[in-house]
Amino acid sequence: MAESTCARCGSTKFEMMHADKVEGATRSFLFVQCAECGAVAGVLDFINLGVQMARMKEEWQRAFERLRRNFDS
């Protein structure tokens, strides 16, 4: 498998950088950037929808259980 390299400096080291001051954006992003020179190689949405959906599912399940217990008593 090929190893990813920075298009600017050729480094093979990358890091994630939180970016919350993107002009015109209403939310934060994660930049995948070269750890050596900082060139951005990709952008990810800061909000992990899978994690948020799992949390919401747990909250709904707890609420449903409370309602069920109250209805049964």
C-alpha positions as a Markdown table, in Angstrom:
| # | Residue | x | y | z |
|---|---|---|---|---|
| 1 | Met | 0.0 | 0.0 | 0.0 |
| 2 | Ala | 1.3 | 3.5 | -0.8 |
| 3 | Glu | 2.2 | 5.8 | 2.0 |
| 4 | Ser | 0.5 | 9.2 | 2.1 |
| 5 | Thr | 2.8 | 12.2 | 1.6 |
| 6 | Cys | 2.3 | 15.9 | 1.9 |
| 7 | Ala | 1.9 | 17.6 | -1.5 |
| 8 | Arg | 3.9 | 20.6 | -0.3 |
| 9 | Cys | 6.9 | 19.2 | 1.6 |
| 10 | Gly | 6.8 | 15.4 | 1.1 |
| 11 | Ser | 6.4 | 14.6 | 4.8 |
| 12 | Thr | 4.6 | 11.4 | 5.8 |
| 13 | Lys | 3.4 | 12.8 | 9.2 |
| 14 | Phe | -0.1 | 14.2 | 9.6 |
| 15 | Glu | -2.2 | 15.6 | 12.4 |
| 16 | Met | -5.7 | 16.7 | 13.2 |
| 17 | Met | -6.2 | 20.4 | 13.9 |
| 18 | His | -9.5 | 21.9 | 15.3 |
| 19 | Ala | -10.5 | 24.9 | 13.2 |
| 20 | Asp | -13.3 | 27.0 | 14.6 |
| 21 | Lys | -12.6 | 30.3 | 12.8 |
| 22 | Val | -13.4 | 29.4 | 9.2 |
| 23 | Glu | -14.9 | 32.5 | 7.5 |
| 24 | Gly | -18.5 | 32.0 | 6.5 |
| 25 | Ala | -18.9 | 28.7 | 8.5 |
| 26 | Thr | -21.4 | 28.3 | 11.3 |
| 27 | Arg | -19.7 | 25.2 | 12.8 |
| 28 | Ser | -16.2 | 23.9 | 13.5 |
| 29 | Phe | -14.1 | 21.6 | 11.3 |
| 30 | Leu | -11.1 | 19.3 | 11.7 |
| 31 | Phe | -8.3 | 19.8 | 9.3 |
| 32 | Val | -6.0 | 16.9 | 8.4 |
| 33 | Gln | -2.8 | 18.7 | 7.9 |
| 34 | Cys | 0.9 | 18.0 | 7.5 |
| 35 | Ala | 2.6 | 17.9 | 10.9 |
| 36 | Glu | 5.7 | 19.4 | 9.4 |
| 37 | Cys | 4.6 | 22.3 | 7.3 |
| 38 | Gly | 0.9 | 22.7 | 8.2 |
| 39 | Ala | -0.4 | 22.2 | 4.6 |
| 40 | Val | -4.1 | 21.1 | 4.7 |
| 41 | Ala | -4.6 | 17.7 | 3.1 |
| 42 | Gly | -8.3 | 17.3 | 4.0 |
| 43 | Val | -11.3 | 18.6 | 6.0 |
| 44 | Leu | -13.7 | 16.7 | 8.3 |
| 45 | Asp | -16.8 | 17.8 | 10.0 |
| 46 | Phe | -16.1 | 18.4 | 13.7 |
| 47 | Ile | -19.5 | 16.9 | 14.7 |
| 48 | Asn | -19.4 | 13.1 | 14.7 |
| 49 | Leu | -22.9 | 12.3 | 13.7 |
| 50 | Gly | -22.6 | 8.6 | 14.7 |
| 51 | Val | -21.6 | 9.5 | 18.2 |
| 52 | Gln | -24.4 | 12.1 | 18.4 |
| 53 | Met | -27.0 | 9.6 | 17.2 |
| 54 | Ala | -25.9 | 7.0 | 19.7 |
| 55 | Arg | -26.2 | 9.5 | 22.5 |
| 56 | Met | -29.7 | 10.6 | 21.3 |
| 57 | Lys | -30.7 | 6.9 | 21.1 |
| 58 | Glu | -29.6 | 6.4 | 24.7 |
| 59 | Glu | -31.5 | 9.5 | 25.8 |
| 60 | Trp | -34.7 | 8.4 | 24.0 |
| 61 | Gln | -34.4 | 4.9 | 25.5 |
| 62 | Arg | -34.1 | 6.3 | 29.0 |
| 63 | Ala | -37.0 | 8.7 | 28.5 |
| 64 | Phe | -39.1 | 5.8 | 27.1 |
| 65 | Glu | -38.3 | 3.7 | 30.1 |
| 66 | Arg | -39.3 | 6.5 | 32.5 |
| 67 | Leu | -42.6 | 6.9 | 30.7 |
| 68 | Arg | -43.2 | 3.2 | 30.7 |
| 69 | Arg | -42.5 | 2.9 | 34.4 |
| 70 | Asn | -44.8 | 5.8 | 35.1 |
| 71 | Phe | -47.6 | 4.3 | 32.9 |
| 72 | Asp | -47.2 | 0.9 | 34.5 |
| 73 | Ser | -47.5 | 2.2 | 38.1 |
